[in-house]
Amino acid sequence: MLQPCKPAPALTVPLTAGGTYTLGETPPESFEILVFYRGKHCPICRDYLQAIEALLDDVAAEGVRIAAFSMDEETRAKTSVADWGITRLPVGYALPEAVARAYGLYISSKREGSAEPERFSEPGLFVLDPDGVVFFAQTQSAPFTRPDIATLLRNLKFVKENNYPARGDLTEAA
């Protein structure tokens, strides 16, 4: 479990559009949102990434940087973004399981007869400050609910305007 007010783990993965995403390489103006999704097999992930894609202008207007990541291998990830119409949202692939675990993501195995990969992470969303320190952390053991990005953006605007602190700072790692 990641602790608020502590640095997020290192994260470097290839991007479907080419290049590499490295946490901290391009600090955001206000916050950075890391979205971890299950992969190509997940229609809820598809809908969620499409909703984020539709809000990218609003995300940028708030000075927020956002990217999505999965453990999918390159071909699956590139097929996903093409099939889902994701053209602007940075999408990273080949997330190492060790990094997924460092973020506290739940790891699942393939259901028999499904299109799931052998192993994949369940969803998570993390908001980091410009220094890569955890401000907000959310993980799930199932795919069924996700934080609404439009609501999250409104709340992050409130945070900036009111100098609202990260909460959960007294939580100790297990």
C-alpha positions, 0 to 999 in steps of 0.5 A, spaced: 500 500 500 502 506 498 502 512 503 500 519 502 505 524 503 511 519 500 514 518 494 511 514 489 515 508 486 519 509 480 515 507 473 518 507 466 514 503 461 514 503 453 508 507 450 504 505 445 505 511 441 512 510 441 517 513 446 517 511 454 514 514 460 518 515 466 515 518 472 518 525 474 521 526 467 516 531 465 513 534 472 506 536 471 504 544 473 499 541 478 498 534 479 499 527 475 494 522 475 497 515 474 491 510 471 492 503 471 487 498 467 486 491 466 488 490 459 485 489 452 480 484 455 476 489 459 470 493 456 470 497 463 477 499 462 475 501 454 470 505 457 474 508 462 480 510 457 475 513 452 472 517 457 479 520 459 480 521 452 474 525 451 476 530 457 484 531 455 483 538 454 480 539 461 485 535 464 490 539 460 487 546 462 488 544 470 495 543 469 494 535 470 498 530 466 495 523 466 497 517 463 494 510 463 498 503 464 497 496 463 501 489 464 499 487 456 504 486 452 506 491 446 501 487 441 495 487 445 496 494 448 497 497 441 491 493 438 487 496 444 488 503 443 487 502 436 480 499 437 478 503 442 480 510 439 485 512 444 489 517 440 492 522 445 492 519 452 499 516 453 498 509 454 504 505 457 504 497 456 509 491 459 508 494 466 512 489 470 509 485 475 514 487 480 512 495 479 504 493 479 505 490 486 510 496 488 504 500 487 499 496 491 495 493 485 491 487 486 494 481 481 489 476 478 490 470 473 486 468 467 479 465 468 479 459 464 476 460 457 477 468 457 481 472 453 485 475 459 492 474 459 495 469 464 497 475 469 494 482 469 493 487 474 487 490 477 485 497 476 488 503 480 488 510 480 494 515 483 494 522 484 501 525 485 504 532 486 509 535 482 514 532 486 512 525 485 509 524 492 502 521 493 496 525 494 491 520 493 491 513 492 485 508 490 486 500 488 481 495 486 480 488 487 475 488 481 474 492 475 467 494 476 468 501 479 472 507 477 473 514 480 469 519 475 475 523 472 471 530 471 469 529 478 476 528 480 478 534 476 473 539 480 476 536 486 483 537 484 481 544 482 478 545 489 485 542 492 489 547 489 485 553 490 484 551 498 491 548 499 487 542 501 492 537 504 493 530 502 489 525 507 491 519 510 498 521 512 498 517 518 497 511 515 503 506 516 505 501 511 503 494 513 
